[in-house]
Amino acid sequence: MADQPLTSRGAATRKRILDVATQEFAEHGIAGARVERIVAAARTNKAQLYAYFGSKEGLFDAIFFGSLERIVNVVPIDATDLSDWAVRLYDEYLRRPDLIRLATWARLERRPAGTLVEEHQRMDDTKLRAIAESQAAGIVRPGDPFDVMAMVIAMSMAWSPVSNVYAATADEAPELHEQRRALLRESVRRAVMTG
């Protein structure tokens, strides 16, 4: 079925499955997610789910890699201002806490060490190249571009849904978010920017 174009009804069913499964996986992880709950909430059946995604693992992959693409597209890097990039990541985690939870489940259940995805699945070439170019221009501190990127992302996650200290939500007072953005912006600037 994946090789055939979807009808509008099929596309709507596939989207419902993805939407419901995103929340299911974000809440319960890969092992804890239940296909029965997904198909019931998506108003479809297991046969349809398996026809579109092959397996529960295939469904998670579709959602997980879609979330990685989303974060790259919605929050593109600006290596001339990594502090602004960190703040925009912070804001995206507030808008879509499920995305960071999916990445955390992938880390916990699939790849406890090393990169989050296998080498051929990585989507950070553009980011690493941009950081290296900013380093060459004297804008970003010297060091392994991957380590610089990892540090900025980690700082942006300080109040994310997976923080072991405090998980912020979009429902909190705007002043709190502004205080955090200011602290994050200044901290990243001091940590990795040269100017």
N, C-alpha and C positions, 0 to 999 in steps of 0.2 A: 504493500500500500504506500510505502514511503516513496517509491519510484513514480507513482501516479499523482497527477495534480489533484489537490483536494477540492471538493465541492465547497460552496459557501457554508453548507451545513457541517461538513467535515471539518473545515477550518474553525468553525465556532466551537465544535466539540473538542478539537485539539487544544484550542486556547483555554477552554474551561478546565480541561485536565491540567494544563500547565499552571494556571492560576491557583487552582486548589492544591495541586501537588507542591507548589512553591511554599505555601503556608504549612502544609503537612511536613515537608522535609525540614523547613526552618524550625518548626516546633519540636519535632521528634527525632531528627537525624535520619540517616539512611536506614539503619537497622530498626529503628522504632517506627518509621513511617509504615502505614498500612494501606495496601492497594485497595482493600475493601472500603476504607473511609474515603479514599480519593475518588473512586468511581461513584460512590453513593452521592458525595457532595457535588461531583461534576455532572451528575445525571447521565451516566453512561454505563458501560460494562467493561469487565476485564479484557474481553476479546478486543474491544476497540482500543483500549489503552495499549495492549501488547502489539496490536497492529501498527500503531503509530510509533511506539518507542522500543519495542522488543522485550523489555524487562523493566523491573523496578529500577535497576541500576542504570539502564538506558534512559529512563525518565529523569532520574537524578542528574545524569550527565547533561541532558538537554537543558535542564534548568540551571545547573551550576555553570556551564560554559556560557549560557546566555547571560547569566549575571556578571560573569567576568567581562564579556563584551560590553554589557551595559555600562559598567563602571568606567571602562576605557573610553567609551563614546560620550557618556554624560559628563564625566569629569576628566577631560583631557589634560595631560600634564603641560605645565608651563615651567620649564626648568630655569627660566630667568627669574622666576618668583615662586620657589618651592613652598614658601610660607602660605601664599594664596592657594596653591594646590592643596595643601594640607587642610586648610579651612573649608575648601569646596568638598573635599572628601568627608570631613566632619559633617557638613550639611547633608550630604547624600546618605550617610549612615542614619541621620535623623529621619530623612524622608523614607528610606527603605531599609529598616533594620533587618529585614529578612535576608538581604544580600550578604551582610557580614556574618549572619548566623549560618548560612549555607557554606560559606568558606570555612567557618570554624568546624562544622560537622565534617567537611572533607578532610580537614587537618586531623581531627580526632579519629575518624574511622578509616581513612584511606592512607594518608601520607604523614605519619607523625614526625618525620624528619626530612630535611632537604626542602626543595622547592615545593610549593603547594600542588603543582601539576607536573606531569612528566615533561621532559625537555622539549619534545616536539609539540606540546600543547601550550607552551608559554606564550603570553601576549604582551611581554614587556620590552620587546626590541626597541620600539619607538621611544619608550620612556628612558631606557638605558642610553640610547644614542643622544637624546636631548640632554640628559644629565652630563654625559661625556663632553658634549659640545659646550655646555655652560662651564664645565670645569676648564676646558681648553681656553675659554674666553676669560677666565679668572673670576667668574660670577659665583661658582659653587666651589666649596673646599675640595682639595684633592682627596682621593680615596677611590675605592672600588665603586663604580656607579651603582651596582646592585646593592651594596651596603648602604649607600646614601639613600637610595629609593626605599629600602626596607626600614630605615630609621624614620624617614618622613611618614611613611604609611603607619608605622607603629605609633608615632606621636599623634597622628590624626585619629587613631583608635582609642585614645586615652579614656574617652567617655562613651565608647561604642557599646552596643548591646552585649558584647562579650567581655567587657572590662571586668577585671577581678577586683576593682576598687569601687567604681560607680558607673552605672549604665544610665545615660541621659535619654530623655524622650522628647519628642517634638512638642509635647503638652506642657513642658516646663516654661517658666517665665522667659520672655524674650531677652530680658536683661541678663539672665544667667548664661544664655547662649552667647550673647555679645561678650561677656567677660571671658568665657572659655575661648571664643574665637580670637580675642585680643591676646590672651596668654599663649595660645597655640601658635599664632602668627609670629609673635616675638620670639618664642622658644625655638621654632624651626629656623627663623632668620639667624638667630645667634648660633645655632648648632651647625648649620650647613652652608649658609650664605657667607660670602666674603665681605660684602659691603654693608 
